[in-house]
Amino acid sequence: MQTPDEIIHQPVRLKVMAAMNTLDAGKWLEFVALRAIVEATDGNLGAHLITLENAGYVLVKKDFAGRKPRTRVCLSAQGRTAFSRYVMALQAILAPLNPDASGFDDNQ
């Protein structure tokens, strides 16, 4: 049985990946919006984004909007594939291998 990806499995990183997966491929989300979605502090989210970026799951772009610094995040193709595999691994864990092995008797 396939095991869930350890990098994604951490709760904050799972929230990040799930949020980013809802966007169309190639779309960027601003750090402040992502921070609000995952309900993390700047430092906590930043640390998790570094882990995801090092794994190749997200792309991080730092630039300026006028004179104001801006950080944006995008789910990479590799990240989208990894998240899909993660979801499939969880589904495999949750799906009964044999309905008769559940221990439940429909006749009771």
KAMO-V306692 format. One line per field, one symbol per residue. ss: DSSP state (H for helix, E for strand, - for the rest). phi: phi as a letter, one per 30 degrees, with the letter a starting at -180 (. if undefined). burial: + if it has 24 or more other ideal C-beta (glycine too) atoms within 12 Angstrom, else -. A space follows every 50 residues. Layout:
# KAMO-V306692
ss = ???
phi = ???
burial = ???
This chain:
# KAMO-V306692
ss = -----HHHH-HHHHHHHHHHH------EEEHHHHHHHH---HHHHHHHHH HHHH---EEEEEEEE--EEEEEEEE-HHHHHHHHHHHHHHHHHH----HH HH------
phi = .dcdddddddedddddddddddddeidcbdedddedddhbdedddedddd dddddidbcbbcbbciccdbcbbbddeddddddddddddddddddddbed cdiccddd
burial = ---++-++---++++++++++-+----++++--++--+-+----++-++- +++-+-++++----------++++++-+++-++-++-------------- --------
